[in-house]
Amino acid sequence: MTEPASSPFAPNHRTKVFALIAFMVLCLIISAAGGAVTATSVTGWYTTLEKPPFNPPNWIFGPVWTIIYFMIALSGWRAWLNGGIANNRPAFLVYAVQLALNLLWSFLFFGAQSPLLGLIDIVPLLALIVINCVMFWKIDRWAGLLLVPYVLWVSFAMLLNASIYFLNP
């Protein structure tokens, strides 16, 4: 008697909770690393830059990113619940790459103090977030919807990044 090539994905309650914690921790690590790099320049170099009139106050970024990272984690977890990573490999590859580009942006914009490098990073980042949103939508509608605020915020961030780049030649 041979076993089936693949068994259906059916995690138990404990595995589901562990996975949710893992997605949260992953996003917390990315958030903390990006925040640490940002903190090195936000009160120094960043204050010297000319900014567009629609630039929000610095205090708004922390709360907004906290909510967005929470939603990114929930989105990944909901997609994971619907087949796991192995059964949704392309969507989770995009998820991983967009998270890596998200973290890289902080290192490029704030760490390297380069709005140009930040802009070069944020354009493909936004494209991958949109692709990830669509891919997750096909797996689980809530997983896709949870990424919509991320798409909107990074769209705004890209406009802000581009404006800062052009205002500070």
C-alpha positions in Angstrom: 0.0 0.0 0.0 1.4 3.4 -1.0 0.8 6.7 0.7 -0.7 9.6 -1.3 1.8 12.0 -2.9 0.7 14.8 -0.7 -1.6 14.9 2.3 -4.2 17.7 2.6 -3.2 20.7 4.6 -5.1 20.6 7.9 -3.2 22.2 10.8 -4.4 21.7 14.3 -5.3 24.5 16.7 -1.8 24.6 18.3 -0.2 24.8 14.8 -2.5 27.6 13.8 -1.6 29.6 16.9 2.1 28.9 16.5 1.9 30.0 12.8 0.1 33.2 13.8 2.8 34.0 16.4 5.5 33.2 13.8 4.0 35.6 11.2 3.7 38.3 14.0 7.3 37.8 15.1 8.6 37.9 11.5 6.9 41.3 11.0 8.0 42.5 14.4 11.6 41.7 13.5 11.4 43.5 10.2 9.6 46.5 11.8 12.2 46.7 14.6 15.2 46.4 12.3 13.7 49.1 9.9 12.9 51.3 12.9 16.4 51.0 14.3 17.9 52.1 11.0 15.4 54.9 10.6 16.1 56.2 14.2 19.7 56.8 13.2 18.7 59.6 10.7 15.2 60.7 11.5 16.3 63.3 14.1 19.4 64.4 12.2 19.9 64.0 8.5 16.1 63.7 7.7 15.4 67.1 9.5 17.7 68.9 7.1 15.8 67.7 4.0 13.3 69.9 2.2 9.9 68.1 2.3 6.7 68.6 0.4 3.7 70.4 2.0 1.9 67.0 2.4 4.7 65.5 4.5 3.0 64.2 7.7 4.4 64.8 11.2 7.1 62.3 12.2 5.0 60.9 15.1 2.4 59.4 12.6 4.8 56.9 11.0 5.2 54.7 14.0 1.5 54.0 14.7 0.7 53.6 11.0 3.5 51.2 10.4 2.6 49.2 13.5 -0.9 48.7 12.3 0.3 47.9 8.8 2.8 45.3 10.0 0.1 43.7 12.1 -2.1 43.5 9.0 0.7 42.1 6.9 1.2 39.4 9.5 -2.5 38.5 9.6 -2.6 38.5 5.8 0.3 36.0 5.6 -1.3 33.9 8.3 -4.7 33.8 6.6 -3.1 32.8 3.3 -1.1 30.1 5.1 -4.3 28.7 6.7 -5.5 28.1 3.1 -3.0 25.5 2.0 0.2 26.4 3.8 3.4 27.7 2.2 4.1 24.6 0.1 0.8 24.7 -1.7 1.0 28.5 -2.2 4.8 28.8 -2.9 4.6 31.6 -5.6 2.5 33.8 -3.4 4.7 33.3 -0.4 7.8 33.9 -2.5 6.4 37.3 -3.4 5.4 37.9 0.2 9.0 37.2 1.3 10.6 39.4 -1.4 8.3 42.3 -0.7 9.1 42.1 3.0 12.8 42.1 2.2 12.4 45.1 -0.1 10.4 46.8 2.7 13.3 46.3 5.1 15.9 47.3 2.5 14.1 50.6 1.9 14.9 51.8 5.5 18.6 50.9 5.0 18.8 52.7 1.6 16.7 55.8 2.5 17.7 56.4 6.1 20.8 54.2 6.6 22.6 55.3 3.4 20.8 58.6 3.5 19.8 58.3 -0.1 16.4 59.3 -1.3 17.5 58.1 -4.8 18.3 54.6 -3.6 15.1 54.6 -1.6 13.1 55.5 -4.7 14.8 52.8 -6.7 13.8 50.3 -4.0 10.2 51.5 -3.4 9.0 51.2 -7.0 9.5 47.4 -7.3 8.4 47.1 -3.6 5.0 48.7 -4.5 4.6 46.5 -7.6 5.3 43.4 -5.5 2.9 44.4 -2.8 0.1 44.8 -5.4 1.0 41.4 -6.9 1.0 39.9 -3.4 -2.4 41.4 -2.7 -3.8 39.9 -5.9 -2.2 36.5 -5.2 -3.4 36.4 -1.6 -6.9 37.5 -2.7 -7.1 34.4 -4.9 -6.1 32.2 -1.9 -8.3 34.0 0.7 -10.1 37.3 0.2 -9.4 38.6 3.7 -5.7 37.9 3.1 -5.8 40.1 0.0 -7.9 42.8 1.6 -5.6 43.0 4.6 -2.8 44.2 2.2 -4.8 47.1 0.7 -3.8 49.6 3.4 -0.2 48.5 2.9 -0.6 49.3 -0.9 -2.1 52.7 -0.1 0.5 53.6 2.5 3.5 52.5 0.3 1.9 54.4 -2.6 1.9 57.5 -0.4 5.5 56.7 0.8 6.6 56.4 -2.8 5.1 59.9 -3.6 6.8 61.3 -0.5 10.1 59.6 -1.3 10.0 60.9 -4.9 9.1 64.4 -3.7 12.0 64.5 -1.3 14.4 63.2 -4.0 13.3 66.0 -6.4 13.3 68.7 -3.7 16.8 67.8 -2.6 19.0 67.5 -5.7 
